Amino acid sequence: MIFDRNRPFNDLPLLPPPVELETRPVLKKVISATRALAELKGVAKLIPDQAILINGIILQEARLSSEIENIVTTSDDLYRAASDKLFQGESATKEVLRYREALWHGFDSLKSRPLSTNLFVEIVKIIRQVDSGIRRAPGTVIANPAGEVIYTPPEGESVIREKLANLESFMHSDNGLDPLVKLAAIHYQFEAIHPFPDGNGRTGRIINILFLVEKGLLDLPILYLSHYIIQKKSEYYRGLRAVTEEQRWEQWVLYVLDAIETTAYQTIERISQIRALMEKFQGTIQEKAPHIYSKDLIELVFQHPYCKIQFLIDAKIARRQTASQYLKTLASLNLLNPVKRGREIYYVNESLITALS
């Protein structure tokens, strides 16, 4: 195989790659990464309401994964937009919310069907809000900031579909490879195929999380892999290129395994912070405002970092006047911060946003 970065890489090797993936250093790293995932899976179950993690951690993954593609929004705008279906803010914020929608669509789909090319297409359509599927037009290249071409992905719909079919087969085959090693190969291959006109990076990172869920290594899609990629972005792209140009798989697999292990422990720490904050809220309310205390109220203000009166009404915690008083009381205890945006008053759980961010 001769690689030429300026020519479509239609000779991209199929999976499994023609090299040993499970080297001794890789197998050693698999053990620690698997242990970290198992610990995360257990710790996540300690949060009483899983919606707290879904609304918090998944939104941060959406924000960070989009940031890799230079789609930038703030946590403040993001959580406010998530609380208001009529939000008319920045287009970047709306695009991040679509990432969350796509991730949730994929997660929900796994209950009835496996990962597949069709699901990948559905995910990218939600992210991009366009009705296009597999790339058909020629001329797609990957360039660096200086405009230099560093990679030209495979070209031709039939070629791309053939390689996606192989990827799908590899995902579900019982080839003896550890699932985390397979994940590293899957992620490289998807990015190398680059099957869509746009949205490949975000779709690929969603596939990573969904694969962990499909294999039973996580119950919820709550791993912050994008956080690690942002911190070690140059290593990420260098690793991809080393596989393409030199078939150097070991360093790439080790990178992905370290990303899984590191972000698993970071997510465990965030969940621990959330639990500690919930205990603080509970203690403060029981001591200083026991008349409003309820488990449902505490969980609600952690489900929605930007909380509003209507959320309490919808959850049947209280009617409007009482709901308003509940939130004002939490603000008087310095647990929430009231912020007016237009006609709406949001009660912001700033300590939670800090922990999540």
C-alpha positions in Angstrom: 0.0 0.0 0.0 1.4 3.4 -1.0 -0.3 6.3 0.7 -0.5 9.7 -1.2 -2.2 12.4 0.9 -3.3 14.2 -2.3 -5.2 11.2 -3.7 -8.4 9.6 -2.4 -7.4 6.8 -0.1 -9.6 4.2 -1.7 -7.0 1.6 -0.7 -7.7 2.2 3.0 -7.2 -1.3 4.5 -10.3 -3.0 5.8 -10.7 -4.1 9.5 -9.2 -5.9 11.3 -5.9 -4.2 10.4 -3.0 -6.4 9.2 -1.0 -5.9 12.4 -1.0 -7.1 16.0 -3.3 -4.8 18.0 -3.1 -6.4 21.4 0.6 -5.9 22.2 1.8 -6.3 25.7 1.7 -2.6 26.5 -1.9 -2.4 25.1 -3.1 -5.4 27.1 -1.7 -3.9 30.3 -3.4 -0.6 29.5 -6.7 -2.4 28.7 -6.8 -3.7 32.3 -6.6 -0.3 33.9 -9.0 1.3 31.4 -11.6 -1.4 31.9 -11.3 -1.1 35.7 -11.9 2.7 35.4 -15.0 2.1 33.2 -16.4 -0.5 35.7 -15.9 2.0 38.6 -17.7 4.7 36.6 -20.6 2.4 35.8 -21.0 1.7 39.5 -20.6 5.2 40.7 -23.2 6.5 38.2 -25.8 4.2 39.7 -25.4 6.0 43.1 -27.1 9.1 41.7 -30.8 8.7 42.6 -32.2 10.2 39.4 -30.3 9.4 36.2 -31.8 12.5 34.5 -29.3 14.5 36.5 -26.4 12.9 34.7 -28.2 12.9 31.3 -29.0 16.6 31.5 -25.7 17.6 32.9 -22.9 15.4 31.7 -24.3 14.8 28.2 -24.7 18.5 27.6 -21.0 19.0 28.5 -19.9 16.3 26.2 -22.0 17.9 23.5 -20.4 21.3 24.2 -16.8 19.9 24.2 -17.3 17.7 21.2 -18.6 20.6 19.2 -15.8 22.8 20.4 -13.3 20.5 18.7 -15.0 21.6 15.5 -14.7 25.3 16.5 -18.4 25.4 17.4 -18.2 27.3 20.7 -20.8 28.2 23.2 -20.8 28.9 26.9 -22.2 26.7 29.7 -24.4 29.5 30.7 -26.0 29.8 27.2 -26.2 26.1 26.8 -28.0 25.3 30.1 -30.4 28.2 29.6 -31.2 27.1 26.0 -31.8 23.5 27.3 -34.4 25.0 29.7 -36.2 27.0 27.1 -37.6 25.5 23.9 -38.1 29.0 22.5 -34.5 30.0 23.0 -33.4 32.4 20.3 -29.7 32.6 21.1 -26.5 31.9 19.1 -26.7 29.3 16.3 -23.7 27.6 17.9 -25.7 26.9 21.0 -28.5 25.4 19.0 -26.0 23.2 17.1 -24.6 21.9 20.4 -28.2 21.0 21.5 -28.6 19.1 18.3 -25.5 17.1 19.2 -27.2 16.1 22.4 -30.4 15.2 20.5 -28.3 13.1 18.1 -26.5 11.3 21.0 -29.8 10.7 22.8 -31.4 9.4 19.6 -28.5 6.9 19.1 -28.7 5.8 22.8 -32.4 5.2 22.6 -32.0 3.4 19.3 -29.7 0.8 20.9 -32.6 -0.5 22.8 -34.1 -2.0 19.7 -31.2 -2.3 17.1 -27.4 -2.4 16.9 -25.0 0.2 15.7 -25.2 0.4 11.9 -24.5 2.6 8.9 -28.2 3.6 8.8 -28.0 4.8 12.4 -24.8 6.7 11.6 -26.7 8.5 8.9 -29.6 9.3 11.2 -27.2 10.8 13.7 -25.4 13.0 11.3 -28.7 14.3 9.9 -29.8 15.4 13.4 -26.5 17.1 14.0 -26.4 18.9 10.7 -30.1 19.3 10.1 -29.7 18.4 6.5 -31.2 15.5 4.5 -27.9 14.3 3.0 -26.3 10.9 3.7 -23.2 9.2 2.4 -20.8 11.5 0.5 -21.2 11.4 -3.2 -19.4 14.4 -4.6 -15.6 14.3 -5.1 -13.1 16.8 -3.9 -13.2 16.3 -0.1 -9.8 16.9 1.6 -8.6 17.4 5.1 -6.2 20.3 5.4 -4.2 21.9 8.2 -4.6 25.5 9.3 -2.1 26.6 6.7 -4.2 25.0 3.9 -1.8 22.1 3.3 -3.7 18.9 2.4 -2.9 16.2 5.0 -5.4 13.6 4.0 -7.8 12.8 1.2 -10.5 10.3 2.3 -11.9 7.5 0.0 -14.1 8.7 -2.8 -17.2 7.3 -4.5 -20.4 6.3 -2.7 -19.9 2.6 -3.5 -16.4 2.5 -2.1 -17.5 4.4 1.0 -20.4 2.0 1.6 -18.2 -1.0 1.2 -15.8 0.3 3.8 -18.7 1.2 6.2 -20.1 -2.4 5.7 -16.7 -3.8 6.7 -16.7 -1.4 9.7 -20.1 -2.5 10.8 -19.2 -6.2 10.4 -16.0 -5.6 12.5 -18.0 -3.9 15.2 -20.3 -7.0 15.7 -17.9 -9.8 14.9 -16.5 -12.1 17.6 -12.9 -11.8 16.6 -11.4 -12.2 20.1 -10.3 -8.5 20.4 -11.0 -6.7 23.7 -13.9 -4.2 23.2 -11.7 -1.2 24.1 -9.1 -2.2 21.5 -11.9 -2.6 19.0 -13.1 0.9 19.9 -9.7 2.4 19.0 -9.8 0.6 15.6 -13.4 1.6 15.0 -12.8 5.3 15.7 -9.7 5.4 13.4 -11.6 3.7 10.6 -14.7 5.8 10.8 -12.6 9.0 10.7 -10.5 7.7 7.9 -13.6 6.7 5.8 -15.0 10.2 6.5 -18.3 9.2 5.1 -20.2 12.4 5.3 -19.8 15.9 3.7 -19.7 17.4 7.3 -20.2 16.3 10.9 -17.9 13.3 10.8 -15.9 14.2 13.9 -19.0 14.6 16.1 -20.7 11.5 14.7 -17.5 9.5 15.3 -17.3 10.6 18.9 -21.0 9.7 19.4 -20.3 6.3 18.0 -17.5 5.9 20.5 -19.8 6.4 23.5 -22.6 4.3 22.0 -20.2 1.4 21.4 -19.3 1.4 25.1 -23.0 1.3 25.9 -23.7 -1.4 23.4 -21.0 -3.6 24.8 -22.4 -3.2 28.3 -19.4 -1.2 29.6 -21.6 1.8 30.4 -25.3 2.1 31.2 -25.4 5.7 30.2 -23.5 7.7 27.5 -21.6 9.9 30.1 -18.0 9.6 29.2 -16.1 12.9 28.6 -13.8 11.7 25.7 -14.0 15.1 24.0 -12.4 16.7 27.1 -9.3 14.5 26.7 -9.1 15.1 23.0 -9.2 18.9 23.5 -6.4 18.7 26.1 -4.3 16.4 23.8 -5.5 17.5 20.4 -2.1 17.5 18.6 -1.5 13.9 19.8 -4.9 12.9 18.6 -4.3 14.0 15.0 -0.7 12.8 15.1 -1.9 9.4 16.1 -4.5 9.2 13.3 -1.8 10.2 10.8 0.7 7.7 12.1 -1.8 4.9 11.5 -2.6 6.1 8.0 0.9 6.7 6.8 2.9 4.1 8.8 0.4 1.6 10.2 1.6 2.5 13.7 -1.4 1.2 15.6 0.1 0.6 19.0 0.5 4.3 19.9 -3.0 5.1 18.6 -4.6 2.3 20.6 -2.7 3.4 23.8 -3.9 7.0 23.2 -7.5 5.9 23.1 -7.2 3.6 26.1 -5.6 6.4 28.1 -8.4 8.7 27.0 -11.0 6.2 28.3 -9.2 5.7 31.6 -8.5 9.4 32.2 -12.0 10.6 31.3 -13.6 7.8 33.3 -11.9 9.0 36.5 -12.7 12.6 35.6 -16.3 11.7 35.3 -16.3 9.8 38.5 -14.9 12.9 40.2 -17.7 15.0 38.7 -20.4 12.6 39.9 -18.8 12.6 43.4 -19.0 16.4 43.4 -22.7 16.3 42.3 -23.5 13.9 45.1 -21.7 16.1 47.6 -23.7 19.1 46.4 -26.9 17.3 46.7 -26.1 16.3 50.3 -25.3 20.0 51.0 -28.6 21.1 49.6 -30.4 18.5 51.6 -28.7 19.4 54.8 -29.2 23.1 54.4 -32.9 22.8 53.5 -33.7 20.4 56.3 -32.0 22.7 58.8 -33.1 26.1 57.6 -36.3 25.5 55.6 -37.7 22.1 56.5 -41.2 23.1 55.4 -40.2 23.0 51.8 -37.9 20.0 51.9 -38.6 17.2 49.5 -36.4 14.7 47.6 -38.2 15.6 44.4 -37.4 19.3 44.8 -33.7 18.7 45.2 -33.5 16.3 42.3 -35.4 18.8 40.1 -32.9 21.6 40.7 -30.1 19.2 39.8 -31.8 17.9 36.7 -32.2 21.6 35.5 -29.2 23.8 36.3 -31.4 26.6 35.0 -34.6 26.0 36.9 -37.9 27.9 36.6 -41.3 27.8 38.2 -42.9 25.9 35.4 -40.6 22.9 36.0 -41.9 22.6 39.5 -45.5 22.8 38.2 -44.9 20.2 35.5 -43.3 17.8 38.1 -46.4 18.3 40.3 -44.2 19.5 43.2 -46.3 22.6 43.8 -48.7 25.0 42.1 -47.4 28.3 40.7 -47.5 30.5 43.8 -46.0 27.9 46.1 -43.5 26.9 43.4 -42.3 30.5 43.2 -42.0 30.6 47.0 -39.9 27.4 47.0 -37.4 28.8 44.5 -37.2 32.1 46.3 -36.5 30.3 49.5 -33.7 28.3 47.9 -32.3 31.6 46.6 -32.4 33.2 50.1 -30.4 30.2 51.3 -27.7 31.0 48.6 -28.4 27.6 47.0 -29.7 29.1 43.8 -29.1 32.4 42.1 -32.1 34.2 40.5 -31.3 35.6 37.0 -33.8 37.4 34.9 -33.6 36.8 31.1 -36.3 38.7 29.3 -39.6 37.9 31.0 -38.4 34.7 32.6 -36.6 34.3 35.9 -34.2 31.4 36.1 -33.0 30.0 39.3 -29.4 29.0 38.5 -27.6 26.1 40.3 -24.2 27.7 39.9 -22.3 25.3 42.0 -23.6 22.4 39.9 -22.6 24.2 36.6 -19.2 24.7 38.1 -18.9 21.0 38.9 -20.1 20.0 35.5 -17.8 22.5 33.6 
